[in-house]
């Protein structure tokens, strides 16, 4: 069976990320390794030994054109800067629309509008419970 037409369609389709979180500055307390796991404390160190982590680091290193290690990827990110790596990743992923979830609070979060540099359609999904909590606390 020839799947070339299906493969072509998959490779050319633009994607919608329907549940994203804003990017954070490279010097945020939310370090790069936390993008791979919700682990905290000592458990974060074991993240580097998981198969999904190793696969993701390999794929990211290939995209960046650097050595396949956490240290090499982090160094590339630091030297290249957030705008450059964001552009690279958004283009490679072919993301045309991002819908941000406003329910996560991080330090040094990048404004939603900034993301429009990389994708034409950006929106925010408002968590009603978070909004209600904020109003009730005022």
Residue frames relative to the residue before (quaternion, step in Angstrom):
aa qw qx qy qz dx dy dz
X 1.0000 0.0000 0.0000 0.0000 0.00 0.00 0.00
X 0.3165 -0.7589 0.5461 0.1604 3.57 -0.90 0.96
X 0.1211 -0.8178 0.5620 0.0265 3.56 -0.59 1.18
X 0.3131 0.7975 -0.4797 0.1895 3.59 1.23 0.22
X 0.6503 0.5090 -0.3269 0.4596 3.61 0.97 -0.76
X 0.6469 0.5033 -0.3101 0.4817 3.58 1.01 -0.82
X 0.6440 0.5245 -0.3168 0.4581 3.59 0.93 -0.89
X 0.6487 0.5189 -0.3110 0.4617 3.58 0.96 -0.89
X 0.6550 0.5121 -0.3109 0.4606 3.60 0.92 -0.89
X 0.6596 0.5067 -0.3051 0.4638 3.58 0.94 -0.87
X 0.6936 0.4850 -0.2779 0.4543 3.58 0.92 -0.86
X 0.7350 0.4298 -0.2327 0.4700 3.59 1.13 -0.55
X 0.5444 0.6397 -0.4068 0.3592 3.60 1.16 -0.38
X 0.3401 -0.7030 0.5815 0.2280 3.56 -1.10 0.72
X 0.3587 -0.7809 0.4883 0.1518 3.54 -0.99 0.88
X 0.2526 -0.7016 0.6423 0.1770 3.50 -1.36 0.46
X 0.1943 -0.7411 0.6312 0.1204 3.56 -0.81 1.02
X 0.1798 -0.8566 0.4810 0.0512 3.54 -0.14 1.32
X 0.7797 0.1584 -0.1276 0.5922 3.60 1.23 0.03
X 0.1758 0.7992 -0.5426 0.1895 3.53 0.30 1.30
X 0.2743 -0.7053 0.6169 0.2161 3.53 -1.35 0.19
X 0.5928 -0.5862 0.4161 0.3631 3.55 -1.05 0.79
X 0.5062 -0.6075 0.5113 0.3365 3.52 -1.20 0.54
X 0.2579 -0.7350 0.6013 0.1781 3.54 -1.26 0.39
X 0.6392 -0.5099 0.4040 0.4101 3.56 -1.25 0.41
X 0.6205 -0.5800 0.3809 0.3655 3.56 -1.12 0.65
X 0.7208 0.4076 -0.2481 0.5027 3.60 1.15 -0.54
X 0.3092 0.7616 -0.5046 0.2641 3.58 1.19 0.50
X 0.5719 -0.5673 0.4629 0.3699 3.56 -1.27 0.35
X 0.6045 0.5035 -0.3445 0.5123 3.59 1.29 -0.33
X 0.1647 -0.8450 0.5031 0.0753 3.55 0.20 1.30
X 0.7204 -0.4778 0.3124 0.3939 3.53 -1.30 0.51
X 0.6537 0.5372 -0.3281 0.4200 3.60 0.90 -0.85
X 0.6056 0.5689 -0.3588 0.4252 3.61 1.14 -0.50
X 0.5338 0.6106 -0.4113 0.4160 3.60 1.22 -0.18
X 0.7043 0.4682 -0.2500 0.4715 3.58 1.23 -0.41
X 0.8105 0.1051 -0.0177 0.5760 3.58 1.18 -0.37
X 0.4050 -0.6882 0.5450 0.2556 3.54 -1.22 0.53
X 0.3680 0.7555 -0.4691 0.2715 3.58 1.30 0.16
X 0.1600 -0.7684 0.6146 0.0796 3.54 -1.24 0.60
X 0.8097 0.2886 -0.1979 0.4711 3.53 -1.29 0.33
X 0.8442 -0.1370 0.1235 0.5032 3.54 -1.06 -0.84
X 0.5891 0.6069 -0.3619 0.3919 3.60 1.13 -0.58
X 0.5414 0.6319 -0.4041 0.3798 3.60 1.15 -0.51
X 0.6202 0.5721 -0.3438 0.4122 3.59 0.99 -0.80
X 0.6713 0.5024 -0.3101 0.4481 3.61 1.02 -0.68
X 0.4661 0.6860 -0.4368 0.3485 3.59 1.24 -0.31
X 0.6562 0.5545 -0.3054 0.4106 3.58 0.96 -0.89
X 0.6876 0.4833 -0.2755 0.4666 3.58 1.22 -0.36
X 0.5343 0.6349 -0.4090 0.3797 3.59 1.25 -0.04
X 0.5870 -0.5962 0.4190 0.3528 3.57 -1.13 0.61
X 0.6447 0.5069 -0.3538 0.4497 3.66 0.88 -0.74
X 0.6297 0.5316 -0.3352 0.4567 3.59 1.00 -0.78
X 0.6767 0.5001 -0.2948 0.4529 3.57 0.83 -1.00
X 0.6465 0.5082 -0.3179 0.4718 3.59 0.98 -0.82
X 0.6770 0.4991 -0.2943 0.4539 3.58 0.91 -0.93
X 0.6373 0.5105 -0.3316 0.4725 3.60 0.95 -0.79
X 0.6305 0.5308 -0.3303 0.4600 3.59 0.98 -0.83
X 0.6886 0.4857 -0.2800 0.4599 3.59 0.88 -0.97
X 0.6586 0.4987 -0.3075 0.4723 3.59 0.97 -0.85
X 0.6402 0.5216 -0.3219 0.4631 3.59 0.97 -0.85
X 0.6333 0.5178 -0.3276 0.4727 3.58 1.01 -0.77
X 0.6487 0.5165 -0.3095 0.4654 3.58 0.97 -0.87
X 0.7223 0.4312 -0.2356 0.4866 3.58 0.94 -0.90
X 0.3733 -0.7298 0.4901 0.2966 3.58 1.17 -0.50
X 0.5526 0.5827 -0.4091 0.4333 3.56 1.02 0.81
X 0.7096 -0.4256 0.3400 0.4470 3.55 -1.34 0.05
X 0.4580 -0.7051 0.4815 0.2475 3.57 -1.08 0.76
X 0.4797 0.6006 -0.5066 0.3906 3.55 0.23 1.34
X 0.6295 -0.5356 0.3943 0.4017 3.56 -1.17 0.51
X 0.6598 0.5246 -0.3108 0.4391 3.58 0.90 -0.91
X 0.6747 0.4919 -0.2967 0.4634 3.59 0.92 -0.90
X 0.6513 0.5042 -0.3141 0.4720 3.59 0.98 -0.83
X 0.6610 0.4996 -0.3117 0.4651 3.60 0.92 -0.87
X 0.6411 0.5132 -0.3233 0.4703 3.60 1.00 -0.77
X 0.6341 0.5213 -0.3286 0.4671 3.58 0.96 -0.84
X 0.6524 0.5158 -0.3082 0.4619 3.58 0.94 -0.90
X 0.6632 0.5139 -0.3021 0.4525 3.58 0.92 -0.92
X 0.7028 0.4667 -0.2614 0.4690 3.57 0.86 -0.99
X 0.7086 0.4785 -0.2634 0.4467 3.60 0.92 -0.89
X 0.3804 -0.7339 0.4802 0.2934 3.57 1.04 -0.72
X 0.6627 -0.5608 0.3474 0.3545 3.52 -1.22 0.64
X 0.6566 0.5209 -0.3296 0.4346 3.59 0.89 -0.84
X 0.6730 0.5015 -0.2963 0.4559 3.59 0.90 -0.89
X 0.7091 0.4421 -0.2837 0.4704 3.59 0.78 -0.93
X 0.6069 0.5429 -0.3573 0.4574 3.60 1.09 -0.62
X 0.6406 0.5230 -0.3154 0.4655 3.56 0.95 -0.88
X 0.6497 0.5250 -0.3055 0.4571 3.57 0.91 -0.94
X 0.7169 0.4641 -0.2579 0.4518 3.57 0.81 -1.01
X 0.6553 0.5031 -0.3232 0.4616 3.60 0.91 -0.85
X 0.6561 0.5052 -0.3146 0.4640 3.60 0.97 -0.83
X 0.6768 0.4995 -0.2980 0.4513 3.58 0.86 -0.92
X 0.7060 0.4547 -0.2593 0.4771 3.58 1.01 -0.79
X 0.2881 -0.7828 0.4966 0.2400 3.59 1.29 -0.33
X 0.2537 0.7729 -0.5312 0.2368 3.55 0.94 0.96
X 0.1583 -0.8100 0.5612 0.0616 3.57 -0.71 1.10
X 0.7909 0.1397 -0.0567 0.5931 3.57 1.19 -0.51
X 0.0612 -0.7769 0.6262 0.0243 3.55 -1.04 0.84
X 0.1072 -0.7582 0.6409 0.0532 3.54 -0.95 0.96
X 0.2238 -0.8137 0.5298 0.0846 3.54 -0.47 1.28
X 0.3373 -0.6943 0.6060 0.1924 3.51 -1.14 0.83
X 0.2734 -0.8014 0.5109 0.1480 3.60 -0.58 1.11
X 0.5062 0.7115 -0.3812 0.3039 3.59 1.26 0.07
X 0.6690 0.4535 -0.3173 0.4961 3.59 1.17 -0.08
X 0.1894 -0.7819 0.5884 0.0806 3.54 -0.88 0.99
X 0.0459 0.7898 -0.6057 0.0848 3.55 -0.70 1.15
X 0.4966 -0.6219 0.4925 0.3523 3.55 -1.19 0.42
X 0.8464 0.1669 -0.1443 0.4847 3.55 -1.24 0.58
X 0.2014 0.7976 -0.5341 0.1951 3.56 1.03 0.86
X 0.3966 -0.7093 0.5358 0.2292 3.56 -1.02 0.85
X 0.5439 -0.6516 0.4342 0.3016 3.55 -0.90 1.00
X 0.6091 -0.5859 0.4060 0.3477 3.56 -1.08 0.79
X 0.6346 0.5569 -0.3313 0.4212 3.60 0.94 -0.85
X 0.5907 0.5942 -0.3621 0.4085 3.59 1.05 -0.74
X 0.6417 0.5623 -0.3174 0.4139 3.58 1.04 -0.81
X 0.5511 0.6259 -0.3898 0.3905 3.60 1.23 -0.39
X 0.4919 0.6410 -0.4267 0.4063 3.57 1.26 -0.18
X 0.7810 0.3703 -0.1506 0.4798 3.56 1.07 -0.79
X 0.7892 0.1136 -0.0571 0.6009 3.58 1.19 -0.42
X 0.5016 -0.7142 0.3981 0.2825 3.60 -0.80 0.93
X 0.7801 0.2926 -0.1495 0.5324 3.58 1.08 -0.62
X 0.0855 0.7798 -0.6085 0.1199 3.54 -0.61 1.22
X 0.0535 0.7878 -0.6105 0.0617 3.56 -0.92 0.93
X 0.3162 -0.7290 0.5724 0.2025 3.55 -1.29 0.30
X 0.2700 -0.7212 0.6207 0.1476 3.51 -1.00 0.95
X 0.2315 -0.8002 0.5410 0.1156 3.57 -0.48 1.19
X 0.2991 -0.7232 0.5952 0.1823 3.55 -0.86 0.98
X 0.3965 -0.7519 0.4787 0.2197 3.54 -0.39 1.25
X 0.6462 0.5286 -0.3339 0.4377 3.60 0.93 -0.81
X 0.6414 0.5083 -0.3251 0.4739 3.60 1.04 -0.71
X 0.6462 0.5116 -0.3072 0.4757 3.57 0.99 -0.84
X 0.6507 0.5111 -0.3118 0.4671 3.60 0.95 -0.86
X 0.6374 0.5262 -0.3216 0.4619 3.57 0.98 -0.84
X 0.6507 0.5165 -0.3099 0.4623 3.57 0.94 -0.87
X 0.6694 0.4953 -0.2959 0.4681 3.58 0.90 -0.93
X 0.6803 0.4952 -0.2917 0.4549 3.59 0.90 -0.89
X 0.6657 0.5046 -0.3013 0.4599 3.58 1.10 -0.63
X 0.6082 0.5570 -0.3566 0.4390 3.60 1.22 -0.35
